[in-house]
Amino acid sequence: MSDPVSAPQTEQQVTLATADGWTLAGRLFLPDVEPILAIVLHGATGVPRDYYAKFAAWLAAARQAAVLIYDYRDCGQSARGSVRVARSDMGDWAVTDQAAALDWLADRFADLPLEVVGHSLGGMGLPFHERADRVRRLTTVATGPSHWTRHPMHYIGKAAAFWFVLGPVATLLLGYLPGRILGQGEDLPARAFWQWRRWCTTRGFYRRDWGRALPQPDLTRMTGEVRLIAVADDPMIPPPVVRDHAAFFPAATISHLVVKPQEVGVTAIGHLRLFSERCKAAWPLVAGV
């Protein structure tokens, strides 16, 4: 078998239409042979799709899969204008945009098994998606029902400052969250910040919005395999919080994995770095190969 890191792939620029009229910019990676599997990768909050490109190309070869990455609305290549006037929120991304990407891939490769990889927010939307019953495997990375008190002790002060002081003040003053300045990825629309803040400062996380700002999910739709991957040194979504994410998939078969930096030859991984090329030794763990 050829080395998946160096095996050739082809790439296509694609557009995805959402149910409410947005067009999302996607990249589809294909192996150099006929794919036997289709995988959509839903990204984290404030992380552009192109960050995942090298992993997606590797995954296409490693699993002989068609792999789709894309930007959420008002983000990256899917943005229509200034973030200051953007009106999207976390629900738009996790429910509507993720469903559009899943549906597009399911239609494009109707005869292939379907899998989902979700990073942080990217792992939270499946219970809302009508085609969740088509998904054979969901792999989440650093996903869980966070609360500002459930971080490691050394991080709680930073989280409290972000949710109760820096984030609200900056968003009120500027009309958007300056994520780049505050170390939270890309700049985010104000509505996304306020909803994100509500989830992370409320017990039960996004359950508070079910049937209100979010539709009521069907937790029984996903009956396949759910792999919950935590990162040992992730202060934002630590391993105990990742384990709690299993509660949203009562009909699925659950497994847990904790990735430790020393096991993959790096000194630190944190919340965002597992998909970076410096952590490529961990990619087979994420891919399940």
Beta strands, then each sheet from edge to edge (+ up, - down):
strand 1: 9-17
strand 2: 23-31
strand 3: 37-42
strand 4: 65-70
strand 5: 114-119
strand 6: 135-141
strand 7: 176-177
strand 8: 188-189
strand 9: 225-231
strand 10: 253-259
sheet 1: 1+ 2- 4+ 3+ 5+ 6+ 9+ 10+
sheet 2: 7+ 8-
end
